[in-house]
């Protein structure tokens, strides 16, 4: 699993002109799922994300997690996170999991993140043409790949 985590002042997801989800201060998470992903990846990522200290404390240091600030989270599926641009100019998405495999993992990720963080976790709609709007705070953007646990 691969995530792009953005600290936001606000974020929303709109589908066909209708706002599906909207949050204030918190995290916007773009989630890519590949064929080798498992529940172990979900558990590791959700624990890491819930405790990730990327919000500023009173001294202006990044010492607080989304749990500490009682923020909100939006998770948006994004198969393009596994794009390969090795050959040519058109990205290949062969590493991205197909919906029949990816949807249950996506749903489990959202459920696990809710349980791990104890916070509202909203979503986009898997496979939909979504318009994602955000005000990146900082900006702070963190990339985490469950197969490259740095």
C-alpha positions in Angstrom: 0.0 0.0 0.0 1.1 3.5 -0.8 -0.2 6.6 0.8 0.2 10.3 0.3 -0.8 12.0 3.5 -1.5 15.7 3.5 -2.0 17.9 6.6 -5.0 20.1 5.7 -6.9 23.0 7.0 -9.8 21.8 5.0 -10.5 19.2 2.3 -13.5 17.9 0.4 -14.5 15.3 -2.2 -17.1 16.1 -4.9 -18.6 13.6 -7.2 -20.7 14.7 -10.2 -21.1 18.1 -8.7 -22.3 16.8 -5.3 -20.1 17.1 -2.2 -19.7 13.7 -0.7 -17.3 14.4 2.1 -15.8 17.5 3.8 -13.5 18.0 6.8 -11.8 20.9 8.6 -8.4 20.4 10.2 -7.0 17.0 9.7 -5.6 14.6 7.1 -6.3 13.9 3.5 -5.0 10.5 2.6 -4.6 9.3 -1.0 -4.5 5.4 -0.9 -3.1 3.2 -3.6 -3.5 -0.6 -3.3 -1.4 -3.1 -5.2 -1.9 -6.9 -5.7 0.6 -7.9 -3.0 -1.1 -5.9 -0.2 -2.6 -7.6 2.8 -4.3 -6.9 6.1 -0.8 -6.7 7.6 -0.1 -3.7 5.4 -3.4 -2.2 6.6 -2.6 -2.7 10.3 0.9 -1.3 10.0 -0.2 1.8 8.0 -3.2 2.7 10.1 -1.2 2.5 13.3 1.5 4.6 11.8 -0.9 7.2 10.4 -3.0 7.6 13.6 0.2 8.3 15.6 2.1 10.4 13.0 3.1 13.6 14.7 2.8 16.2 12.0 0.7 18.8 13.7 2.3 21.7 15.6 2.3 22.0 19.3 2.2 25.4 21.2 5.9 25.8 20.6 5.4 25.4 16.8 7.1 22.0 16.7 5.5 19.0 14.9 4.8 17.0 18.0 1.0 16.3 17.7 -0.9 13.6 15.9 -4.3 13.8 14.3 -5.6 12.1 17.4 -4.0 14.7 19.6 -5.7 17.5 17.8 -9.0 15.6 17.5 -8.9 16.2 13.7 -10.8 14.4 10.9 -9.6 12.3 8.0 -10.7 11.7 4.4 -9.4 8.6 2.6 -9.5 8.7 -1.2 -8.7 5.7 -3.3 -6.0 6.5 -5.9 -4.8 3.7 -8.2 -2.5 6.1 -10.0 -0.1 6.0 -7.0 1.4 2.8 -8.5 1.9 4.3 -11.9 5.1 3.1 -13.7 6.7 5.6 -16.1 9.7 3.4 -16.8 8.9 3.0 -20.5 7.5 5.7 -22.8 5.3 8.6 -21.7 2.0 6.9 -20.9 2.0 5.5 -17.4 1.3 1.9 -16.8 -1.0 0.9 -13.9 -0.3 -2.8 -14.0 0.8 -2.9 -10.3 -2.5 -1.3 -9.2 -4.9 -3.8 -7.8 -8.1 -4.5 -9.7 -11.4 -3.4 -8.0 -12.4 -7.0 -6.9 -9.3 -7.2 -4.9 -8.8 -3.5 -4.0 -12.3 -2.6 -2.8 -12.4 -5.0 0.2 -8.9 -3.8 1.3 -9.9 -0.1 0.9 -13.0 -0.7 3.0 -10.9 -2.6 5.6 -8.3 0.2 5.7 -11.0 2.8 6.4 -12.6 0.7 9.1 -9.2 0.0 10.7 -8.2 3.7 10.6 -11.4 4.6 12.3 -10.8 2.0 15.0 -7.1 2.9 15.4 -7.6 6.7 15.5 -11.0 6.9 17.2 -11.7 9.8 14.8 -14.2 10.4 12.0 -12.8 8.9 8.8 -14.7 10.0 5.7 -14.2 8.7 2.1 -14.5 9.4 -1.5 -16.1 6.7 -3.7 -13.9 3.9 -5.0 -13.6 4.1 -8.8 -15.6 7.4 -9.1 -14.4 10.5 -11.0 -13.8 12.6 -8.0 -12.8 16.3 -7.6 -10.6 16.6 -4.5 -10.2 20.0 -3.0 -7.8 20.8 -0.2 -6.0 23.6 1.6 -2.6 22.0 2.4 -1.5 23.3 5.8 2.3 24.0 5.9 2.5 22.6 3.3 3.0 19.1 4.9 2.9 16.1 2.6 4.2 12.7 3.7 4.6 9.6 1.5 4.4 6.2 3.2 4.7 2.9 1.5 4.0 -0.3 3.5 6.6 -2.2 1.5 9.3 0.3 2.2 9.1 0.9 6.0 11.6 3.7 6.5 
